Each structure stands twice: as structure tokens, then as C-alpha cells.
Amino acid sequence: MEVLEMSRHRHGEQVVVSLVGEIDADNVARVRSCLNEAVATHDPRLVVDMSALTFIDTTGLGVLVRLLASLRDRNGTMALVAPDGQVLRRLRRTNLAPLFPIYDTLPQALA
């Protein structure tokens, strides 16, 4: 059973993808597809709102890292919204947090 909701919208020149629920090996392909579509049709300025994400495994983290590398190759940017919780702890434990600008709230990331 997939416990994940995704939505996408533009905010000025940035694209915001909001993820709600859990990201794991069972649904990571959907996440990858959604994120790739978000940056394929717009300027590569992406904000991934994970404030309502309750779990992310290493496959989900891998998608974020590969997308960040792809965006940087195209002079794009990617920021994460990950307030204190499981997702931020996972980013810190895997030493991936320094790769991303990470914000506590979506308005902070969009400012």
C-alpha cells in the first residue's frame, strides 16, 4: 500500500513539490517521475516541501541527491523544507544535509 501524496505548483519562478506521507522503495519511482517532470517543464528552481513527510528511506534520499546534481549541471537550484523530525534527522545522519539549503517552513524557502 502506497502512503504518499504529491502535489506541484508554481510560485513565481520556482516550482514547489509537496510530499506528504512516506517515501520508500515501493513508491520512489513515482516520486522520481514527479520531481523530474517538475524541473523538465519549468526553470530548474525547485523547492521540495517535505514538512508533512513522515518517512524517507535511502532510495528516496538517492533520488534527491541525483536530482540535485542534475539541477546543478543546468545551473538550477533545489531547496528542501524539512523542519525538525525524522526526515531532517535522516538527512543529517547520512551527511547529506550540507548538500542542500534546508528551511523550516515553505515561506522561508520561497523568500
N, C-alpha and C positions, 0 to 999 in steps of 0.2 A: 504494500500500500504506500503510495507516494503522498507524503505530508509536506507539500510545498506549494506556495502560491507565488507567482511572479507578476509584476506589472512594470510598465515602461512608459515614461512621459518625458517631454522636453521641458526644460526650464532655461529659457534664454538660449545660450549656445551650448548648454550642457544637456546630456541625456541622463536621466535618473532611472536606474533599475532597482526596484524594491523587491526584496526577497523575504518571504515570511514562512517560517516552519523549519524544516531540516533539509540539509544538502548532504547526500551520501552517494555511494556508488550506484544506487538504483535510479537516481534522478539527475545525476550530474550531466548527462548528455543534454537534457532539456535546459539546464542552466547554461551550459556552454553555448548552445544554439541561441538562446535568448540574448546573452551578452554579445555574441558575435553579430547578431542582427542589429543590436542597438548601436554598435560602432560602425557597421558597414553602411548604414544609410544616413549617417549624420557625421558632423565633425567629430573627430575622436577625442571628445571631452566627456568622460564618463564618471558618474558618481554611483557607487553601488551601496544602497541603503540596506544594511544588514541588522538594523536595530531591532527587528522583530524575528530575526533568525535565532533559533534555539540550539542548533547543532550544525557543525560543518566538519566533514572528515577530510582526510588528506587528498582525496580525489577532488573535492571542491576547492581546497587551497591551491592545488596544482592548476586548476582552471584559471584562478585569479592571477597566479604568477605568470602563466603563459600569455594571458591577455594583456597584462601589464607590459611584458616585453614587446609584444606586437604593437601596442599603442605607442610605446617609446620609439620604436623603429619608424613610426609615422608621425613623430613629433606630437603625439597625443598625450593626454593625461588621464589619470584614474585615481579617484579618491574613494575611501571607504568610510561609511558611517557604522561604527561598531562601539557603542557605549560599553562600559564595563559589564562583562558577562562571559559566557562560555566561548563565544566567537573571538573576542579580544584576547582572552587567555590562551586560546589555541594559536592565534597569530603570534603572540609573544613567546610561547613555549617552543614553537618551531623556528623562531628567529626570523619570521617573515614580516613582523610589524615594521621594522625600519625601512622596508621597501616602499611602503605606501604612506601617503598622508592619511591619517585616521582622525575622524572627528566624532564627537559625542552626539551631535544632532545633525539632521539634514540641513536646517538653516545655516549652521556653521560651515558645512561643506560647500554650500552654494554661494556663500558670501564672497 
